[in-house]
C-alpha cells in the first residue's frame, strides 16, 4: 500500500504545565437541537493527579513524562497509553531529571476505566530503554506513535517516520507512515509494514470504531501553515487490508480521491461519539491556545460545521515566537472515550517549551493536561 513518500512539516508532540478553567462557549443553532452542546470545560483533576503520582515515582527507565497521549482500550480491561518522546526516571527533588535523549515511542498500561497508570513498556533495559518501534536516540529515521486500536486480536499502532530537517526546535519532518502490529496481551512488536502515505496525508492521527468500520483520520497540509482533516475507512477485522477514502460524496479505493472534511485542524485531533453524534476536538493548525469542537451526524460529516471555542489553555501564548528560548505553547488534543461518560468527554492536550532545560528542571512540564468537557443532557426525542 506504500505510495511515494511525501515530506511535510509536523509539529512535535510535547506536553506539560498546569491547567485552569476557561469559559466555554455553547453553540446556538435552532436547527441542531439534538447535536451535543458543550456546557462546560474544566481540568480533570483526579486523572491529572494519577499521572503526577505515577511520574513522580518513576525509577530508572520508567515513564517520568512524555507527549503523544493516545489511549487504547485492550481486551483484558487495561488501557494502553501511547506516548512519543518520553523522558525517564529517576525523578529527583522538584521533579527534576537528568538531561537525556528521549525515548521516541513508549507505552504505559493503566487499569481500565480508572485511568490509573501502572507499568512502563519499552524495549531494552532500565539503564538503556529503547523505543517500542524503530531506532534509539538520535538515530533516524525514527518513529512517533499515532493512534492505536485493537483489531482482529492484535494491537495496531500507526507510526510516523521522522527525520532531521533544518535547525532548531522544529528541525524535523514527516517522511512516511507505517503500521506496527503488537501481540496481546504481552504488547510485543511483531511487524512493521508500510501503509498509505503517497498523497501528503498523514493517516492515523485518530481512529474510531463505528458500526462495521474503523475510521482512519488524517492530516494534510497543502496550504501551509493551514492543515486539513481527511478520513478513510477499513472494515473491522481488516485494518491492514485495502481502505476506502471519503470523497465528499461517497467512498473511493483511490487515496488520491480523499477530500477535505474540515479546514484548520491541528497536527492531531480527536473524534468521539457523544450522545449518538460525532464530536471532533481540535486546536488551530499552528500552536494556538484555543480548543474547539465541531459536531456531525456521521463520522465524516464535519464539513461546514460550526467551530465552537470551548477552552483557552492557560499555558498557551497567542503571540508564539519559535525563536524565543523558553517560549511556551500548547497544541495537539486527543480524546479518551474509555474514561468518558454519555454526557462528558475526557480530552488531553500537550504543552511544550522551546527550551528543553525547562523539562529537565521540572518534568511536569512534559506531562499532558486533561480536561472534562461537559455536554448538556440530550433532549427528549434525541438519541
Residue pairs with C-beta under 8 A, 6 or more apart in sequence:
1 194
1 195
1 196
1 242
2 176
2 194
2 195
2 196
2 197
2 198
3 196
3 197
3 198
3 199
3 255
4 198
5 175
5 176
5 197
5 198
6 175
6 176
6 197
6 198
6 199
6 200
7 165
7 173
7 174
7 175
8 173
8 174
8 200
8 202
8 221
8 224
9 170
9 173
9 174
9 221
9 224
10 160
10 162
10 172
10 173
10 174
10 202
10 267
11 170
11 266
11 267
11 286
11 287
11 331
11 332
12 67
12 84
12 85
12 169
12 170
12 172
12 352
13 67
13 68
13 69
13 84
13 85
13 144
13 267
13 268
13 332
13 350
14 67
14 85
14 350
14 351
14 352
14 353
14 359
14 366
15 65
15 66
15 67
15 69
15 349
15 350
15 351
15 352
15 366
15 367
15 368
15 369
16 65
16 315
16 350
16 351
16 352
16 353
16 358
16 359
16 363
16 364
16 365
16 366
16 367
16 368
16 369
17 314
17 315
17 328
17 351
17 364
17 365
17 369
18 314
18 315
18 369
19 43
19 48
19 313
19 314
19 315
19 369
19 370
19 371
20 43
20 314
21 41
21 42
21 43
22 41
22 311
22 312
22 313
22 314
24 38
24 39
24 40
24 41
24 309
24 310
24 311
24 373
25 38
25 308
25 309
25 310
26 37
26 38
26 39
26 308
26 376
27 35
27 37
27 38
27 295
27 306
27 308
29 35
29 306
32 295
33 379
33 382
34 275
34 276
34 277
34 378
34 379
34 381
34 382
34 383
35 277
35 295
35 297
36 274
36 275
36 277
36 279
36 295
36 375
36 376
36 378
37 375
37 376
38 293
38 308
38 310
38 373
38 374
38 375
39 374
39 375
39 376
40 373
40 374
41 291
41 310
41 311
41 371
41 372
41 373
41 374
42 371
42 372
42 374
43 369
43 370
43 371
43 372
44 346
44 370
44 371
44 372
47 115
47 339
47 346
47 370
48 369
48 370
50 114
50 115
50 116
50 117
51 117
51 367
51 368
51 370
52 364
52 367
54 63
54 108
54 116
54 117
54 118
55 63
55 64
55 65
55 89
55 91
55 95
55 363
55 364
55 367
56 91
56 95
57 89
57 91
58 64
58 88
58 89
58 90
58 91
58 120
59 89
59 90
59 126
60 88
60 89
60 90
60 126
60 127
61 88
61 89
61 120
61 122
61 124
61 125
61 126
61 127
61 128
61 129
62 88
62 89
62 120
62 126
63 83
63 86
63 88
63 89
63 106
63 108
63 117
63 120
64 87
64 88
64 89
64 90
64 91
64 97
64 363
65 86
65 87
65 97
65 359
65 363
65 364
65 365
65 366
65 367
66 83
66 84
66 85
66 86
66 87
66 102
66 106
66 366
66 367
67 83
67 84
67 85
67 86
67 332
67 350
67 352
67 366
67 368
68 82
68 83
68 84
68 85
68 105
68 144
68 145
68 350
69 81
69 82
69 83
69 334
69 348
69 350
69 368
70 81
70 82
70 145
70 146
70 147
70 148
70 334
71 79
71 80
71 81
71 82
71 110
71 334
71 336
71 338
71 339
72 79
72 80
72 81
72 82
72 147
72 148
72 149
72 150
72 155
72 157
73 79
73 80
73 112
73 150
73 338
74 80
74 109
74 150
74 155
74 184
74 185
75 150
75 153
75 184
75 185
76 184
76 185
77 111
77 112
78 109
78 110
78 111
78 112
78 185
79 109
79 110
79 111
79 112
79 115
79 338
80 107
80 108
80 109
80 148
80 155
80 187
81 107
81 108
81 109
81 110
81 117
82 105
82 107
82 145
82 146
82 147
82 148
82 157
83 105
83 106
83 107
83 108
83 145
84 104
84 105
84 144
84 145
85 102
85 103
85 104
85 144
86 102
86 103
86 104
86 105
86 106
86 122
87 97
87 100
87 102
87 103
87 359
87 363
87 366
88 97
88 100
88 103
88 120
88 129
89 97
90 97
90 98
91 97
91 363
94 361
94 362
95 362
95 363
95 364
96 360
96 361
96 362
96 363
97 359
97 360
97 363
98 360
99 356
99 360
101 137
101 138
103 122
103 129
103 130
103 131
103 136
104 131
104 134
104 136
104 142
104 143
104 144
105 131
105 132
105 133
105 134
105 143
105 144
105 145
105 159
106 120
106 121
106 122
106 129
106 131
106 132
107 120
107 121
107 122
107 132
107 187
108 117
108 118
108 119
108 120
108 121
109 117
109 118
109 119
109 121
109 187
110 116
110 117
110 118
111 118
112 338
113 338
113 339
115 336
115 339
121 132
121 187
122 129
122 130
122 131
122 132
123 129
123 130
123 131
123 132
123 189
124 130
124 136
128 136
130 136
131 142
131 143
132 157
132 180
132 182
132 187
132 189
133 143
133 145
133 157
133 159
133 180
133 189
133 192
134 141
134 142
134 143
134 159
135 141
135 142
140 162
140 163
140 164
141 161
141 162
141 163
141 175
142 161
142 162
142 163
143 159
143 160
143 161
143 162
143 178
143 180
144 159
144 160
144 162
145 157
145 158
145 159
145 160
146 157
146 158
146 159
146 160
146 177
146 202
146 203
146 204
146 205
146 268
147 157
147 158
147 204
147 205
147 206
147 207
147 334
148 155
148 156
148 157
148 158
148 207
149 155
149 156
149 207
149 209
149 214
149 239
150 156
150 184
151 214
151 236
151 237
151 238
151 239
152 237
152 238
152 239
153 184
154 181
154 182
154 183
154 184
154 190
155 181
155 182
155 183
155 184
155 187
156 179
156 180
156 181
156 182
156 239
156 240
157 179
157 180
157 182
158 177
158 178
158 179
158 180
158 195
158 203
158 204
158 205
158 207
159 177
159 178
159 179
159 180
159 192
160 174
160 176
160 177
160 202
160 204
161 174
161 175
161 176
161 177
161 178
162 172
162 173
162 174
162 175
163 172
163 173
163 175
164 171
164 172
165 171
165 172
165 173
168 322
168 323
169 322
169 354
170 322
174 202
176 194
176 197
177 195
177 196
177 197
177 202
177 203
177 204
178 192
178 193
178 194
178 195
179 192
179 193
179 194
179 195
179 204
179 239
179 240
180 189
180 191
180 192
181 189
181 190
181 191
181 192
181 193
181 240
182 188
182 189
182 190
183 190
193 240
195 203
195 204
195 240
196 203
196 232
196 243
196 255
197 203
198 255
198 256
199 220
199 255
199 256
199 258
200 220
200 221
200 222
201 218
201 219
201 220
201 230
201 255
201 258
202 218
202 219
202 220
203 216
203 217
203 218
203 230
203 232
204 216
204 217
204 218
205 217
205 218
205 219
205 267
205 268
205 269
206 216
206 217
206 268
206 269
206 270
206 271
206 334
206 335
207 214
207 215
207 216
207 217
208 214
208 215
208 217
208 271
208 272
208 273
208 278
208 299
209 215
209 236
210 273
210 299
212 235
212 236
213 233
213 234
213 235
213 236
214 233
214 234
214 235
214 236
214 239
215 231
215 232
215 233
215 271
215 299
215 300
216 231
216 232
216 233
216 234
216 239
216 243
217 229
217 230
217 231
217 269
217 271
218 229
218 230
218 231
218 232
218 258
219 227
219 228
219 229
219 230
219 265
219 266
219 267
219 268
219 269
220 227
220 228
220 230
220 260
221 227
221 228
221 285
222 228
225 285
225 286
226 263
226 264
226 285
227 264
227 265
227 266
227 267
227 285
228 260
228 261
228 262
228 263
228 264
228 265
229 260
229 261
229 262
229 263
229 265
229 269
229 280
229 282
229 302
230 245
230 246
230 258
230 259
230 260
230 261
231 245
231 246
231 258
231 261
231 299
231 300
232 243
232 244
232 245
232 246
232 255
232 258
233 243
233 244
233 246
233 251
234 241
234 242
234 243
234 244
235 241
242 253
243 253
243 255
244 251
244 252
244 253
245 251
245 252
245 253
245 254
245 255
245 257
245 258
246 258
246 259
246 261
246 300
247 257
247 258
247 259
248 259
248 260
248 261
248 303
252 258
260 303
261 300
261 301
261 302
261 303
262 280
262 282
262 294
262 302
262 303
262 305
264 282
264 284
264 285
264 307
265 280
265 282
265 283
265 285
266 282
266 283
266 284
266 285
266 331
266 332
266 333
267 285
267 331
267 332
268 332
268 333
268 334
269 280
269 281
269 282
269 283
269 333
270 280
270 281
270 282
270 333
270 334
270 335
270 347
271 278
271 279
271 280
271 281
271 299
271 335
272 278
272 279
272 281
272 335
272 337
272 340
272 345
273 279
273 337
274 342
274 343
274 345
274 375
275 342
275 343
275 375
275 378
275 382
275 383
276 378
276 382
276 383
277 295
277 296
277 297
277 383
278 295
278 296
278 297
278 298
278 299
278 301
278 302
279 293
279 294
279 295
279 335
279 345
280 293
280 294
280 295
280 296
280 302
280 305
281 291
281 292
281 293
281 333
281 335
281 345
281 347
281 373
282 291
282 292
282 294
282 333
283 289
283 290
283 291
283 292
283 330
283 331
283 332
283 333
283 349
284 290
287 316
287 320
287 329
287 330
287 331
288 316
288 318
288 331
289 312
289 313
289 315
289 316
289 317
289 318
289 329
289 330
290 309
290 311
290 312
290 313
290 316
291 309
291 310
291 311
291 312
291 313
291 333
291 347
291 349
291 371
292 307
292 308
292 309
292 310
293 308
293 310
293 373
294 302
294 305
294 306
294 307
294 308
295 305
295 306
296 302
296 305
310 373
311 371
311 373
313 330
313 349
313 351
313 369
315 328
315 329
315 330
315 351
315 369
316 328
316 329
316 330
316 351
317 327
317 328
317 329
320 327
320 329
321 327
322 354
323 354
324 354
325 354
325 355
326 353
326 354
326 355
326 357
326 358
327 353
327 354
327 355
328 351
328 352
328 353
329 351
329 352
329 354
330 349
330 350
330 351
330 352
331 349
331 350
331 352
332 349
332 350
333 347
333 348
333 349
334 347
334 348
334 349
335 345
335 346
335 347
336 345
336 346
336 347
336 348
336 370
337 345
337 346
339 346
340 346
343 374
343 375
343 376
343 377
343 378
344 372
344 373
344 374
344 375
345 372
345 373
345 375
346 370
346 371
346 372
346 373
347 370
347 371
347 372
347 373
348 368
348 369
348 370
348 371
349 368
349 369
349 371
350 368
350 369
351 365
351 366
351 368
351 369
352 365
352 366
353 359
353 365
358 365
359 365
359 366
